[in-house]
Amino acid sequence: MKLALLASLIASAAAFAPSSSTGAARASTALDAGKKSQALPFLPYPENLAGYVGDAGFDPFRFSDFAPMDFLREAEIKHGRICMLAWLGFVAVDLGARIYPLPEAYEGLTAVTAHDALVQQGAMSQIFLWCSVFEAISTVSVIQMLYEESGREPGYFGFDPLGFLNGKSEAEVNEMKLKEIKNGRLAMLAFSGVVTQAVLTQGPFPYV
């Protein structure tokens, strides 16, 4: 982060320098080109990640070179939030959590076998429909953020019923954002892992 700040300051200074100062511009370009990713030190640093909370220089496929960073951050936050809820819901079902009254056809199902049962009963198509509706609604704010300069931050929907951010300084807000990013990234890996393990073992939690 310090290197990113230093690089940005050098670039800003070069912008206000006389046109004959090509040496400073070249030095700045060389500095940026030589910087390495913190997460993957054998790869160059993806410069478009600079300034985003949770930046560790991890973009091995260089998505940030051809897709807007606000769009990528929006997608990361959304998938992280979904997977945090999904992991909890998946494991809760296999620990016996149920919503009653429970249809007879769903008695004794695990989180894995519930998928096929929901497809056969037609409930999965309803879930897909409602997810599509919510996705279409949220897409409007994303388009406004990307193309209409609405000022909205990626992932922000004004939803903070417990007031976690109330009265927080900018540093404290960024710390909360970093915690969400890290937990979301962990949840994406954890949900993939728990589904894979559950399918392989066909057993109850902890799927060993």
Secondary structure, DSSP 4 states (H G I P E B T S, - for coil): -HHHHHHHHHHHHHHTS-TT-HHHHHHHHHHHHH-B-SS-TTSB--GGGTTSTT-----TT-GGGTS-HHHHHHHHHHHHHHHHHHHHHHHHHHTT---SSPPGGGTT--TTHHHHHHHHHTHHHHHHHHHHHHHHHHHHHHHHHHHS---PPTT--S--TT-TTTT--HHHHHHHHHHHHHHHHHHHHHHHHHHHHHHHH--STT--
